[in-house]
Amino acid sequence: MNPDSDQSPQRILLVTGVLGAGKTTALRTFEDMGWEAIDNFPIRLLDRLLETEPGSARLEAGAPLAIGFDTRTRGFDPAKIIERVDALAARADLSISTLFLDCGGAELERRFNETRRRHPMSADKPALAGIAAERELLDPLRRWADVVISTTDFTTNDLQQAIRAAFGSEAPGRSTLTISSFGFSRGTPPLADLVFDMRFLANPHWVEDLRPLTGKDAPVGEYIRQDPAFAEAFERIRGLLELLLPRFEAQGKAYVHVAFGCTGGKHRSVYMAERVASALREAGFSPTLLHRNLASRTADLVERPQV
């Protein structure tokens, strides 16, 4: 690399460990974080992958690269891998580190039994025999790795969080937030994360002057606000969302869809969705607002008159 160049070194992370410890989950998490990820890579070809001349498009892309490999790779030899990577680490245009994913033997055995997978190194013996043989083979890599994460007591989400904490260069990105209204008479949105039923509120449909209007019209909003249950329900829903949405983001959830439903999807759900979206904007969120059934024809047949 030209010493006068201010180009940052290409960040390379080698991801390995015992089978069943969560390598696939880890690589998917890196992808979600904006990394490029390659799984089941023949590590003997690492030199060829990185032999591109400095300044080329591959090195200028900027996205860090996570490379996954394990003992199933043909010709797997920890000593040779360490030697090869140490040589590459001497290059000024590369920043190479290694993540080793470990897991307790009993937990690995449980995972293999649950998935009905045979451990590749167990042959006709119990899974624990293969796990023990693999652990012995990988011991030099584990001792050499820059970062070791044990997933023995981890859920998938726990591992994702650990990856983000260890390798995230910045705070988790904001979730893409959608606030929508819909009519139960035409089905619940299949991909909604949170659904709030507004049918407990007084129904403007049964007020002749309000029936042609929608929840976006002021007279409908005024009518709904007069319901004794509205103010408390609105405040509780707003408070719940202001509590949950940052936690969804911290968990790395890319998309959050909050849906408000009423019978026809024209009055109560529309008004509540509008009010909640406005409140969330004031709280610093950036929701997209959608009204699924606002233009749909609502028949008296599906509405329930107030008693």
Protein Blocks (a to p, Z undefined) as FASTA:
>chain_A
ZZkbccdcddddddeddehilpmmmmmmmmmnopacdehiafklmmmmmmpcghiaklmn
opacdddddfklghiafklmmmmmmmmmmpmkbccddddddddfklmmmmmmmnopacfk
lmmacfklmmmmmmmmmmmmmmmpmbdcdfklpcfklmmmmmmmmmpcbdcddddddddd
ddfknopafkbfbdcdfklpccfklpmklmmmcfkbmklmmmmmmpmklmmmmmmmmmmm
mmmmmmmmmnopabdcdddddfkopmmmmmmmmmmmmmmmmnopacddddfklmpccdfk
lpccdZZ
